[in-house]
Amino acid sequence: MERQIIIHDITKDEFFAALKANIQNEINVLRNDLNQQTDPDRLLTIDEACEYLGVSRVTLWKYSSEGKIKKHQLGSKVYYKLSSLEAALKPNK
């Protein structure tokens, strides 16, 4: 059975303008999220870094203590730059 949506007190042009504005807003939100995810200076939490690398917290700590990945400390919080994680994934030549 086909479902119908009935809209009152709005013209077809007003409906499509509102729909276009909402779609454009969602596109902008997704674009901003994507830009933030790929920003090389973005700081990731320990859990985010572990998920990104696919390693445990112990392994991440080991990589940090061996100098393979640089950690950044802000107060008592530890963060990792996305660029540092990406560099750690590249094979050494």
C-alpha positions as CSV (number, residue, x, y, z in Angstrom):
1,M,0.0,0.0,0.0
2,E,1.4,3.4,-1.0
3,R,1.8,5.9,1.8
4,Q,0.7,9.5,1.2
5,I,1.9,12.7,3.0
6,I,-0.6,15.6,2.9
7,I,0.8,19.0,3.6
8,H,-1.4,22.0,4.2
9,D,-0.8,25.7,4.0
10,I,2.4,25.6,1.9
11,T,2.9,25.9,-1.8
12,K,4.8,23.4,-3.8
13,D,7.6,26.0,-4.3
14,E,7.8,26.7,-0.6
15,F,8.0,23.0,0.1
16,F,10.8,22.4,-2.3
17,A,12.7,25.5,-1.1
18,A,12.5,24.2,2.5
19,L,13.5,20.7,1.4
20,K,16.5,22.1,-0.6
21,A,17.6,24.2,2.4
22,N,17.4,21.2,4.8
23,I,19.3,19.0,2.4
24,Q,22.0,21.7,1.9
25,N,22.3,22.0,5.7
26,E,22.8,18.3,6.1
27,I,25.4,18.3,3.3
28,N,27.3,21.1,5.1
29,V,27.2,19.2,8.4
30,L,28.6,16.1,6.7
31,R,31.2,18.1,4.9
32,N,32.3,19.7,8.2
33,D,32.5,16.3,9.9
34,L,34.6,14.9,7.1
35,N,37.0,17.9,7.2
36,Q,37.4,17.5,10.9
37,Q,38.1,13.8,10.6
38,T,40.8,14.4,8.1
39,D,42.4,17.4,9.7
40,P,46.1,16.3,10.3
41,D,46.3,18.5,13.4
42,R,43.2,17.0,15.0
43,L,43.8,15.6,18.4
44,L,42.4,12.2,19.2
45,T,41.8,10.7,22.6
46,I,43.5,7.5,23.7
47,D,40.4,5.5,22.8
48,E,40.0,7.2,19.5
49,A,43.7,6.6,18.7
50,C,43.4,2.9,19.6
51,E,40.4,2.5,17.4
52,Y,42.0,4.4,14.5
53,L,45.1,2.2,14.7
54,G,43.3,-1.0,15.6
55,V,45.4,-1.6,18.7
56,S,44.9,-1.9,22.4
57,R,45.7,0.8,25.0
58,V,48.8,-1.2,26.1
59,T,50.1,-1.3,22.5
60,L,49.5,2.4,22.1
61,W,51.3,3.1,25.3
62,K,54.2,0.9,24.1
63,Y,54.4,2.8,20.8
64,S,54.4,6.1,22.7
65,S,57.1,5.0,25.2
66,E,59.3,3.7,22.3
67,G,58.9,7.0,20.5
68,K,57.1,5.6,17.5
69,I,54.1,7.8,18.2
70,K,54.3,11.2,19.8
71,K,51.8,11.9,22.5
72,H,50.5,15.4,23.5
73,Q,49.6,16.1,27.1
74,L,47.2,18.8,28.1
75,G,47.0,18.8,31.8
76,S,46.3,15.2,32.8
77,K,44.8,14.3,29.5
78,V,46.8,12.6,26.7
79,Y,46.0,13.1,23.0
80,Y,47.5,12.0,19.7
81,K,47.7,14.0,16.5
82,L,46.0,12.3,13.6
83,S,49.2,13.1,11.5
84,S,51.3,11.2,14.1
85,L,49.1,8.2,13.8
86,E,49.1,8.2,10.0
87,A,52.9,8.5,10.0
88,A,53.1,5.4,12.4
89,L,51.0,3.4,9.9
90,K,53.4,4.1,7.0
91,P,56.2,1.6,6.6
92,N,59.7,2.8,7.4
93,K,62.1,3.0,4.4
